Amino acid sequence: MTPASLYHYNCRQATAKTGRHQPVQGVAALDADGLVLLDLPGEWHQPDLDLFLQRAGVPLLDARSHPEGHVRTVLASRAPGWQRLRGLRPSFPRKWHKPVAICAGIAGVVLMAYLASLGMWAAWRAVSSIGRFVLEMLEAKWLMVAFSPALLILRPAFGRISRWQIRRGAILASSGRGPYLKANSSGKLQIRHGAETTATLRIGEAPGEAFSLLLYQYDTLTGLFILDRTGRPLHHLPGPWLPGHAQSFTNRHNLALAVHRISREEYLNLTRTTKQATP
């Protein structure tokens, strides 16, 4: 990798785990067109960066004071082969995690019922609070169901409800645990992540209002642009989106839909003219 520059950023982003906006900082390696080759979230000491880049001969753009909307549009503009690397490897659930979590949830239900039968709700609340705190410290959140037994029922139920809403076109979700689109009764298109609404656009035909969705493929990259009637991009959401689900969603909410393979020039034009993005 030979970056043309490094981009030192600081902004608020919705996290995959909670969906809530939290401060995120890091450094991104950009190509000559300003597309992100590599995203490295984390804290970086500015004097160390300056010294390293002086020796490497790579310029640094300090964007920590730039508007957050602009920073997110830059981070969403990805180059083919884009990667995001963190200091620790993400923990993927192992095969034995699910059965152990189910057993832990059942044990939690039994303990909760026993303490409730003795009138010791305060004791259960104390045990569950301490248990959740310990699991946070041990990075074993997959066992959280032991101290929140309702998750044993609610999590599968919410999953089925979400899939049913996607099939009906009530929401449009990206693959994985990313953002999703939802239109409310007042004619507004919401971009949501978890329980939090991160952006809102009015659906309509006037300039600046959401009129159509563009599902694109550029090289190895895929994503979605929300466009107004003039074709101006209003919001960029990179990531995998299924055309069939997008068709159901746009039919239900009177939005136009286009699915295209686009060129590098088209991709650069879209990413450079959009005002908002969800990296």
Secondary structure as the mmCIF struct_conf table of DSSP 4:
data_model
#
loop_
_struct_conf.conf_type_id
_struct_conf.id
_struct_conf.beg_label_comp_id
_struct_conf.beg_label_asym_id
_struct_conf.beg_label_seq_id
_struct_conf.end_label_comp_id
_struct_conf.end_label_asym_id
_struct_conf.end_label_seq_id
BEND BEND1 ALA A 4 ALA A 4
STRN STRN1 SER A 5 ALA A 14
TURN_TY1_P TURN_TY1_P1 ALA A 16 THR A 18
STRN STRN2 HIS A 21 LEU A 30
TURN_TY1_P TURN_TY1_P2 ALA A 32 ASP A 33
BEND BEND2 GLY A 34 GLY A 34
STRN STRN3 VAL A 36 PRO A 41
BEND BEND3 GLY A 42 GLY A 42
HELX_RH_AL_P HELX_RH_AL_P1 GLN A 46 ALA A 56
TURN_TY1_P TURN_TY1_P3 GLY A 57 GLY A 57
STRN STRN4 LEU A 60 ASP A 62
TURN_TY1_P TURN_TY1_P4 ARG A 64 SER A 65
BEND BEND4 HIS A 66 HIS A 66
HELX_RH_AL_P HELX_RH_AL_P2 GLU A 68 ALA A 76
STRN STRN5 ARG A 78 ARG A 84
BEND BEND5 GLY A 87 LEU A 88
HELX_LH_PP_P HELX_LH_PP_P1 PHE A 92 ARG A 94
TURN_TY1_P TURN_TY1_P5 LYS A 95 TRP A 96
HELX_RH_AL_P HELX_RH_AL_P3 HIS A 97 SER A 117
TURN_TY1_P TURN_TY1_P6 LEU A 118 GLY A 119
HELX_RH_AL_P HELX_RH_AL_P4 TRP A 121 LEU A 138
TURN_TY1_P TURN_TY1_P7 GLU A 139 GLU A 139
HELX_RH_3T_P HELX_RH_3T_P1 LYS A 141 ALA A 146
TURN_TY1_P TURN_TY1_P8 PHE A 147 PHE A 147
TURN_TY1_P TURN_TY1_P9 PRO A 149 ALA A 150
HELX_RH_AL_P HELX_RH_AL_P5 LEU A 151 ARG A 168
TURN_TY1_P TURN_TY1_P10 GLY A 169 GLY A 169
BEND BEND6 ALA A 170 ALA A 170
STRN STRN6 ILE A 171 ALA A 173
BEND BEND7 SER A 175 ARG A 177
STRN STRN7 TYR A 180 ALA A 183
TURN_TY1_P TURN_TY1_P11 SER A 185 SER A 186
BEND BEND8 GLY A 187 GLY A 187
STRN STRN8 LYS A 188 HIS A 193
TURN_TY1_P TURN_TY1_P12 GLY A 194 ALA A 195
STRN STRN9 GLU A 196 ARG A 202
STRN STRN10 ILE A 203 ILE A 203
BEND BEND9 GLY A 204 ALA A 206
TURN_TY1_P TURN_TY1_P13 PRO A 207 GLY A 208
BEND BEND10 GLU A 209 GLU A 209
STRN STRN11 ALA A 210 ALA A 210
STRN STRN12 SER A 212 TYR A 218
TURN_TY1_P TURN_TY1_P14 ASP A 219 THR A 220
STRN STRN13 LEU A 221 LEU A 227
TURN_TY1_P TURN_TY1_P15 ARG A 229 THR A 230
STRN STRN14 PRO A 233 PRO A 238
BEND BEND11 GLY A 239 GLY A 239
HELX_RH_AL_P HELX_RH_AL_P6 PRO A 243 ARG A 252
TURN_TY1_P TURN_TY1_P16 HIS A 253 ASN A 254
STRN STRN15 ALA A 256 ARG A 261
HELX_RH_AL_P HELX_RH_AL_P7 ARG A 264 THR A 273
BEND BEND12 LYS A 275 LYS A 275
STRN STRN16 GLN A 276 ALA A 277
#
